[in-house]
Amino acid sequence: MTQSIPARPLARSPARPPAQPAPALFTPARWTPARQRTFLTALYQSGSVAQAARMVGMSPSSAHRLRRRLAGTAFDRDWSNALALHAQAMADPIATQLRPQASTRR
């Protein structure tokens, strides 16, 4: 009688943990309502879309796309008003300094 030799078990690879998704390396910035308000304030103060956009961590082209997308809304009107008020303040800087500040009144 012939005896069969038991087969040698195959070597197994070491146990691996289950695959997990890679962490997000980059989360794109979004135009949140708070970021929009901060942008409009910066736009009023600087008069520059590029500078205001950089102050909130966005690009100028992104700001212009947002304005086109929100054409006719309060954001669009506030954008125009911020630039107009900035231009007015630059045209007559003394008048803006002479106005009483809301925080000083009681």
Number of C-alpha atoms within 10 A of each C-alpha: 3 4 5 6 6 6 6 6 6 6 6 6 6 6 6 6 6 6 6 6 6 6 6 6 6 6 6 7 10 11 16 9 10 9 17 18 15 16 24 24 16 20 25 23 17 16 19 15 21 16 18 23 23 15 15 18 14 19 16 16 12 13 19 14 12 15 16 11 11 13 12 10 10 10 17 16 13 16 18 15 15 19 19 14 15 18 16 13 16 13 11 10 12 10 11 13 10 8 8 9 9 7 6 6 6 4
